[in-house]
Amino acid sequence: MDNINISPKTLRIAVLMTNLFITVVIGLLLALLPEKTSIGVYFAVLAVNIVALISILQFFIDQKFIEYENNIKSLNNKISDIEKCVGISEVYKRILMLDEEEKEFHWTNLSDVETKLNKLIKERRSGGLAKSVYYGKLHDAANKIVEDFMGKDKRKYKGEIWAMSFWQDDEWDKDSNDYEDGWIKALEEMDKLGIKTIRIAVMTYKNSLLKHKYIDREVDNLLKKIVDNCHENRVRKNTTTLFVNDIADDLKKIVGKGFFAIKLDGDNGGLSLIRGVSLDNLEGSELEGELVFDPNEVKKIRNVWEQCRITGKEPKEFFLRQYTNGSISEEVKDELVKRGLDWFDEKGSI
């Protein structure tokens, strides 16, 4: 049951009214008892009413303790904030005690940090995250939707994972680093549970690889990812991948280079969203990660994703069109067929 917040004035009035009520009830009960009623019955009635009074008083006392407890927690949080501020001020003091050259160097660094931090606060985003932090936030989001899924009727569950991928170099590559390997395994486990994922694959930076005449390492890496996500015998059966050729440059400034988001069951359109790459590093070819705190920005990203969901093509239709339009070389087409993606007829017609 949720805690009930009661003001001290309301508490005092409630106790007085309760005391008055119990007194009246006791008086009425004693008056209604027959004259020959034994003294034991009188005491029994009195005891019952006293117990009732004590129980009610205990309830109000508990509420008061809860109020004090909440106040203490709030105070502790404020003390923690003050300690952090004091820690920052100590840094300033230590800088002031340095010689001029060293002091000037640290003042410059500090000024740069303040400028960057003010920008991030204004734009309500975290900036680029360390890999450990980025993947930690991904797993936090995954745990949240798994917990939500396990607590609901799985047959009627309407929560989903929404994602957009630009096929970063280390994305979907188990051998790239232990973090990505662990994340792919987590995605597979969620898929096995029955949690649906809809992923938009944007081919902007990878389309040129499909025209290669030779299957070099970079092309091979891309084809592995396509097979892993699109083959009918893929591990993630509850994951749907839709392809789009490109998105407008102004939209790229909104989504970055993809994102991972969870939409919980019954959540009124809200998303918990993590960008794959910081807006400060849009030219980066590897995953970096950035938290988005601004709900208006999340809404914009969602709108881009939903637009791509409408225009996106199923893998077979997308790659068949690309091949027919001359955007896939014969060598790449043959390699896709060899790997089990037999989407093309002899004429390459749709």
DANOR-V377919 format. One record per residue. RES is the residue in three letters. PSI is psi in whole degrees, -180 to 180 (* if undefined). OMEGA is omega in whole degrees, 0 to 359 (NA if undefined). Layout:
BEGIN
RES/PSI/OMEGA
RES/PSI/OMEGA
END
This chain:
BEGIN
MET/139/179
ASP/146/177
ASN/142/179
ILE/119/180
ASN/119/181
ILE/129/180
SER/155/179
PRO/-41/180
LYS/-45/179
THR/-39/180
LEU/-46/180
ARG/-44/179
ILE/-42/181
ALA/-42/180
VAL/-44/180
LEU/-43/180
MET/-39/179
THR/-43/179
ASN/-43/178
LEU/-43/180
PHE/-45/180
ILE/-42/179
THR/-46/179
VAL/-44/181
VAL/-45/179
ILE/-44/180
GLY/-44/179
LEU/-44/180
LEU/-43/180
LEU/-36/180
ALA/-32/183
LEU/-15/180
LEU/143/177
PRO/154/183
GLU/-32/184
LYS/8/180
THR/138/182
SER/158/180
ILE/-28/179
GLY/-39/179
VAL/-42/178
TYR/-47/181
PHE/-35/180
ALA/-46/179
VAL/-44/180
LEU/-41/181
ALA/-43/180
VAL/-44/181
ASN/-35/177
ILE/-41/178
VAL/-42/179
ALA/-42/179
LEU/-45/180
ILE/-41/180
SER/-43/180
ILE/-43/178
LEU/-38/179
GLN/-38/179
PHE/-47/182
PHE/-36/177
ILE/-42/178
ASP/-42/179
GLN/-38/180
LYS/-41/178
PHE/-39/178
ILE/-41/178
GLU/-45/178
TYR/-42/180
GLU/-44/178
ASN/-39/178
ASN/-39/179
ILE/-42/178
LYS/-44/179
SER/-41/179
LEU/-41/179
ASN/-41/178
ASN/-42/180
LYS/-40/178
ILE/-41/179
SER/-43/178
ASP/-41/179
ILE/-42/179
GLU/-39/178
LYS/-42/179
CYS/-41/179
VAL/-39/178
GLY/-40/178
ILE/-43/180
SER/-33/178
GLU/-37/177
VAL/-44/178
TYR/-43/181
LYS/-42/182
ARG/-37/178
ILE/-42/182
LEU/-25/183
MET/-6/182
LEU/167/176
ASP/168/191
GLU/-46/184
GLU/-48/181
GLU/-38/179
LYS/-45/180
GLU/-40/179
PHE/-47/182
HIS/-33/176
TRP/-40/179
THR/-46/179
ASN/-44/182
LEU/-38/179
SER/-40/178
ASP/-42/179
VAL/-44/180
GLU/-41/179
THR/-46/180
LYS/-43/182
LEU/-42/178
ASN/-38/179
LYS/-45/181
LEU/-39/178
ILE/-43/179
LYS/-40/182
GLU/-4/176
ARG/56/175
ARG/164/187
SER/-23/192
GLY/176/183
GLY/135/181
LEU/149/170
ALA/151/184
LYS/-42/182
SER/-40/179
VAL/-44/180
TYR/-52/181
TYR/-30/175
GLY/-41/178
LYS/-36/176
LEU/-45/180
HIS/-34/176
ASP/-45/179
ALA/-41/179
ALA/-45/180
ASN/-35/181
LYS/-45/181
ILE/-31/176
VAL/-45/178
GLU/-42/179
ASP/-43/181
PHE/-44/183
MET/-22/181
GLY/4/183
LYS/170/172
ASP/110/188
LYS/-29/180
ARG/-25/182
LYS/8/185
TYR/130/183
LYS/6/174
GLY/155/182
GLU/161/169
ILE/128/177
TRP/133/183
ALA/157/173
MET/132/185
SER/135/174
PHE/15/178
TRP/54/175
GLN/158/187
ASP/-41/183
ASP/2/181
GLU/135/181
TRP/23/179
ASP/102/183
LYS/-26/183
ASP/-4/184
SER/-43/177
ASN/162/183
ASP/-32/180
TYR/-48/182
GLU/-38/177
ASP/-47/179
GLY/-35/180
TRP/-41/178
ILE/-40/178
LYS/-39/178
ALA/-41/178
LEU/-40/179
GLU/-40/179
GLU/-41/178
MET/-38/178
ASP/-43/180
LYS/-34/178
LEU/-27/181
GLY/8/178
ILE/125/184
LYS/143/175
THR/134/172
ILE/118/185
ARG/129/174
ILE/120/179
ALA/114/180
VAL/122/188
MET/10/185
THR/-52/189
TYR/2/184
LYS/-10/182
ASN/-37/182
SER/-30/180
LEU/-27/181
LEU/-13/180
LYS/-3/183
HIS/146/178
LYS/-16/181
TYR/145/180
ILE/81/179
ASP/-175/185
ARG/-41/182
GLU/-42/178
VAL/-44/180
ASP/-42/179
ASN/-43/179
LEU/-44/182
LEU/-35/176
LYS/-43/181
LYS/-40/179
ILE/-44/179
VAL/-45/181
ASP/-33/184
ASN/-17/190
CYS/-17/182
HIS/143/182
GLU/-23/178
ASN/25/180
ARG/157/181
VAL/-41/185
ARG/84/183
LYS/-27/182
ASN/14/179
THR/126/178
THR/129/178
THR/126/177
LEU/141/185
PHE/140/170
VAL/146/181
ASN/-47/186
ASP/165/170
ILE/159/183
ALA/151/183
ASP/-38/180
ASP/-29/178
LEU/-31/177
LYS/-31/179
LYS/-13/178
ILE/-48/185
VAL/-13/184
GLY/-125/175
LYS/51/177
GLY/172/181
PHE/167/172
PHE/131/181
ALA/151/175
ILE/138/174
LYS/110/184
LEU/157/178
ASP/129/179
GLY/0/179
ASP/125/186
ASN/68/176
GLY/0/183
GLY/149/178
LEU/143/169
SER/113/197
LEU/140/177
ILE/121/176
ARG/151/178
GLY/-27/181
VAL/140/179
SER/147/176
LEU/-18/178
ASP/-8/185
ASN/51/184
LEU/-17/179
GLU/-8/182
GLY/145/182
SER/1/179
GLU/160/180
LEU/141/179
GLU/-51/175
GLY/144/178
GLU/134/177
LEU/140/178
VAL/116/183
PHE/-22/185
ASP/114/181
PRO/-30/177
ASN/-37/177
GLU/-40/177
VAL/-40/179
LYS/-41/177
LYS/-44/180
ILE/-42/178
ARG/-41/180
ASN/-40/177
VAL/-46/181
TRP/-45/182
GLU/-34/175
GLN/-44/178
CYS/-32/178
ARG/-35/179
ILE/-43/185
THR/-17/183
GLY/151/183
LYS/148/172
GLU/152/185
PRO/-48/183
LYS/-47/181
GLU/-42/182
PHE/-52/185
PHE/-30/176
LEU/-41/176
ARG/-43/180
GLN/-42/180
TYR/-44/180
THR/-35/180
ASN/2/180
GLY/16/182
SER/0/175
ILE/127/181
SER/160/177
GLU/-37/182
GLU/-43/179
VAL/-40/178
LYS/-47/180
ASP/-37/180
GLU/-39/177
LEU/-43/178
VAL/-43/181
LYS/-29/181
ARG/9/172
GLY/4/179
LEU/76/185
ASP/73/185
TRP/-4/190
PHE/136/171
ASP/-179/187
GLU/-34/183
LYS/-10/182
GLY/25/181
SER/162/180
ILE/*/NA
END
